Amino acid sequence: MKNKPKNMAVPSFTIKKGGYSYSVTDRQLAHFSSLAPIDRLKWVDDTRKFILMAETEETRQIREALRDGK
C-alpha cells in the first residue's frame, strides 16, 4: 500500500450473542477513505489471508457461527 497508517489506534470490538461489534476512529476512517480503491481491496484481502492463516480451529468455528448469526 502506498499510504501506510502511522500511529493508528487498534480498533476495538466486542462479541455479542449472534454477532459482534467493531469500531474504528474517525482518523482511521479518514485514512482508509484516502486510499486508492486498489489499495483498499489489497488491505481487505491481506487481512482476510492473515485471519485465515492465524486462526485456530476454535476461532474458525466461532467465526463461522458469527457469520451464520448464531
N, CA, C and O of each residue as an XYZ file, in Angstrom:
280
protein
N       0.842     -1.178      0.000
C       0.000      0.000      0.000
C       0.882      1.235      0.000
O       1.950      1.256      0.612
N       0.431      2.232     -0.678
C       1.220      3.458     -0.774
C       1.185      4.270      0.512
O       2.224      4.746      0.971
N       0.011      4.434      1.094
C      -0.166      5.261      2.285
C      -0.383      4.383      3.507
O      -1.522      4.110      3.887
N       0.699      3.944      4.119
C       0.555      3.095      5.302
C       0.161      3.944      6.504
O       0.653      5.061      6.665
N      -0.731      3.415      7.352
C      -1.148      4.177      8.531
C       0.003      4.381      9.502
O       0.860      3.513      9.666
N       0.007      5.540     10.141
C       1.034      5.853     11.131
C       0.363      6.068     12.471
O      -0.576      6.855     12.589
N       0.849      5.365     13.476
C       0.341      5.517     14.845
C      -1.182      5.408     14.921
O      -1.834      6.190     15.612
N      -1.726      4.453     14.220
C      -3.173      4.257     14.234
C      -3.536      3.403     15.441
O      -2.869      2.408     15.724
N      -4.579      3.784     16.144
C      -5.053      3.003     17.280
C      -5.634      1.690     16.779
O      -6.179      1.622     15.678
N      -5.515      0.663     17.581
C      -6.084     -0.627     17.234
C      -7.596     -0.548     17.407
O      -8.078     -0.114     18.453
N      -8.356     -0.968     16.382
C      -9.812     -0.937     16.508
C     -10.277     -1.811     17.664
O      -9.609     -2.777     18.031
N     -11.412     -1.470     18.227
C     -11.958     -2.265     19.323
C     -13.166     -3.048     18.831
O     -13.856     -2.635     17.899
N     -13.407     -4.175     19.468
C     -14.588     -4.949     19.129
C     -15.088     -5.658     20.367
O     -14.333     -5.895     21.310
N     -16.359     -5.993     20.359
C     -16.950     -6.764     21.437
C     -17.804     -7.853     20.817
O     -18.466     -7.647     19.799
N     -17.776     -9.006     21.444
C     -18.586    -10.120     20.963
C     -19.932    -10.081     21.666
O     -20.006     -9.974     22.890
N     -20.980    -10.167     20.885
C     -22.339    -10.173     21.411
C     -23.019    -11.439     20.917
O     -22.586    -12.044     19.937
N     -24.064    -11.829     21.586
C     -24.812    -13.005     21.157
C     -25.337    -12.772     19.741
O     -26.026    -11.787     19.474
N     -25.003    -13.685     18.851
C     -25.484    -13.590     17.479
C     -24.680    -12.644     16.603
O     -25.131    -12.301     15.510
N     -23.514    -12.214     17.040
C     -22.704    -11.331     16.204
C     -21.612    -10.650     16.987
O     -21.245    -11.084     18.079
N     -21.100     -9.590     16.426
C     -20.047     -8.835     17.079
C     -20.152     -7.373     16.670
O     -20.828     -7.027     15.701
N     -19.478     -6.537     17.420
C     -19.456     -5.111     17.143
C     -18.007     -4.689     16.953
O     -17.120     -5.160     17.665
N     -17.771     -3.813     16.007
C     -16.411     -3.395     15.670
C     -16.433     -1.893     15.461
O     -17.292     -1.383     14.742
N     -15.511     -1.181     16.072
C     -15.493      0.269     15.895
C     -14.095      0.744     15.533
O     -13.091      0.148     15.924
N     -14.058      1.832     14.775
C     -12.797      2.458     14.390
C     -12.915      3.954     14.654
O     -14.014      4.484     14.818
N     -11.782      4.616     14.692
C     -11.776      6.053     14.958
C     -12.047      6.832     13.671
O     -11.932      6.293     12.570
N     -12.405      8.095     13.822
C     -12.595      8.966     12.659
C     -11.305      9.066     11.856
O     -11.337      9.130     10.627
N     -10.178      9.080     12.545
C      -8.883      9.163     11.873
C      -8.645      7.919     11.008
O      -8.150      8.026      9.885
N      -8.997      6.748     11.533
C      -8.827      5.522     10.761
C      -9.729      5.522      9.532
O      -9.309      5.110      8.451
N     -10.956      5.981      9.694
C     -11.865      6.069      8.551
C     -11.343      7.043      7.496
O     -11.402      6.760      6.299
N     -10.842      8.170      7.939
C     -10.309      9.160      7.004
C      -9.115      8.594      6.244
O      -8.984      8.800      5.037
N      -8.247      7.881      6.955
C      -7.086      7.287      6.294
C      -7.518      6.262      5.252
O      -7.049      6.286      4.114
N      -8.407      5.370      5.643
C      -8.856      4.324      4.724
C      -9.538      4.935      3.501
O      -9.333      4.468      2.381
N     -10.341      5.969      3.706
C     -11.041      6.592      2.574
C     -10.077      7.336      1.654
O     -10.408      7.599      0.497
N      -8.892      7.678      2.152
C      -7.920      8.374      1.308
C      -7.143      7.417      0.405
O      -6.453      7.856     -0.515
N      -7.253      6.119      0.663
C      -6.539      5.140     -0.155
C      -7.197      4.982     -1.517
O      -8.403      5.176     -1.671
N      -6.390      4.629     -2.489
C      -6.919      4.303     -3.814
C      -7.746      3.022     -3.696
O      -7.451      2.175     -2.853
N      -8.771      2.871     -4.528
C      -9.603      1.655     -4.444
C      -8.801      0.350     -4.485
O      -9.130     -0.587     -3.758
N      -7.778      0.269     -5.301
C      -6.977     -0.962     -5.370
C      -6.256     -1.222     -4.050
O      -6.101     -2.372     -3.641
N      -5.813     -0.150     -3.381
C      -5.142     -0.302     -2.087
C      -6.123     -0.733     -0.997
O      -5.756     -1.479     -0.089
N      -7.369     -0.262     -1.086
C      -8.392     -0.705     -0.140
C      -8.649     -2.201     -0.303
O      -8.717     -2.945      0.675
N      -8.789     -2.624     -1.554
C      -9.027     -4.049     -1.811
C      -7.843     -4.900     -1.363
O      -8.033     -5.992     -0.826
N      -6.623     -4.409     -1.579
C      -5.439     -5.150     -1.148
C      -5.422     -5.276      0.374
O      -5.098     -6.339      0.905
N      -5.769     -4.200      1.074
C      -5.815     -4.243      2.536
C      -6.824     -5.280      3.014
O      -6.533     -6.067      3.914
N      -8.013     -5.279      2.408
C      -9.043     -6.238      2.796
C      -8.568     -7.663      2.531
O      -8.740     -8.540      3.378
N      -7.978     -7.901      1.372
C      -7.517     -9.244      1.032
C      -6.357     -9.686      1.929
O      -6.319    -10.839      2.358
N      -5.425     -8.796      2.212
C      -4.316     -9.132      3.113
C      -4.835     -9.483      4.511
O      -4.349    -10.420      5.144
N      -5.819     -8.726      4.981
C      -6.407     -9.001      6.297
C      -7.108    -10.352      6.306
O      -6.972    -11.117      7.260
N      -7.858    -10.647      5.246
C      -8.547    -11.935      5.127
C      -7.551    -13.089      5.151
O      -7.763    -14.080      5.850
N      -6.473    -12.964      4.395
C      -5.454    -14.017      4.352
C      -4.803    -14.216      5.723
O      -4.572    -15.349      6.144
N      -4.509    -13.117      6.415
C      -3.892    -13.221      7.731
C      -4.811    -13.939      8.706
O      -4.378    -14.827      9.440
N      -6.085    -13.551      8.709
C      -7.036    -14.174      9.636
C      -7.142    -15.669      9.367
O      -7.111    -16.468     10.303
N      -7.265    -16.051      8.117
C      -7.378    -17.472      7.783
C      -6.114    -18.244      8.160
O      -6.195    -19.394      8.592
N      -4.961    -17.623      8.001
C      -3.693    -18.276      8.316
C      -3.499    -18.418      9.829
O      -2.971    -19.426     10.299
N      -3.923    -17.418     10.577
C      -3.613    -17.372     12.006
C      -4.671    -18.007     12.900
O      -4.396    -18.287     14.067
N      -5.863    -18.240     12.385
C      -6.916    -18.716     13.266
C      -6.767    -20.189     13.634
O      -6.237    -20.995     12.869
N      -7.245    -20.505     14.809
C      -7.264    -21.889     15.278
C      -8.584    -22.525     14.847
O      -9.468    -21.842     14.329
N      -8.709    -23.815     15.060
C      -9.967    -24.493     14.744
C     -11.117    -23.881     15.554
O     -12.222    -23.699     15.042
N     -10.843    -23.572     16.812
C     -11.870    -22.982     17.667
C     -12.313    -21.620     17.139
O     -13.510    -21.347     17.055
N     -11.358    -20.768     16.784
C     -11.738    -19.447     16.279
C     -12.412    -19.548     14.916
O     -13.260    -18.715     14.595
N     -12.063    -20.541     14.106
C     -12.732    -20.748     12.828
C     -14.202    -21.078     13.058
O     -15.083    -20.548     12.380
N     -14.454    -21.959     14.022
C     -15.835    -22.327     14.338
C     -16.620    -21.121     14.849
O     -17.781    -20.936     14.483
N     -15.994    -20.302     15.690
C     -16.641    -19.096     16.212
C     -16.938    -18.131     15.063
O     -18.039    -17.587     14.977
N     -15.963    -17.919     14.186
C     -16.148    -17.011     13.047
C     -17.304    -17.467     12.172
O     -18.135    -16.656     11.763
N     -17.359    -18.756     11.885
C     -18.436    -19.269     11.046
C     -19.789    -19.142     11.736
O     -20.789    -18.832     11.090
N     -19.826    -19.382     13.057
C     -21.077    -19.229     13.804
C     -21.539    -17.768     13.787
O     -22.727    -17.498     13.610
N     -20.619    -16.837     13.968
C     -20.971    -15.414     13.925
C     -21.485    -15.026     12.549
O     -22.466    -14.292     12.427
N     -20.818    -15.521     11.513
C     -21.239    -15.219     10.144
C     -22.647    -15.758      9.877
O     -23.422    -15.154      9.136
N     -22.964    -16.898     10.488
C     -24.285    -17.513     10.337
C     -25.327    -16.893     11.274
O     -26.502    -17.254     11.217
N     -24.901    -15.962     12.136
C     -25.824    -15.287     13.044
C     -26.223    -16.116     14.254
O     -27.291    -15.909     14.829
N     -25.369    -17.049     14.639
C     -25.671    -17.913     15.794
C     -25.070    -17.356     17.062
O     -25.221    -17.949     18.130
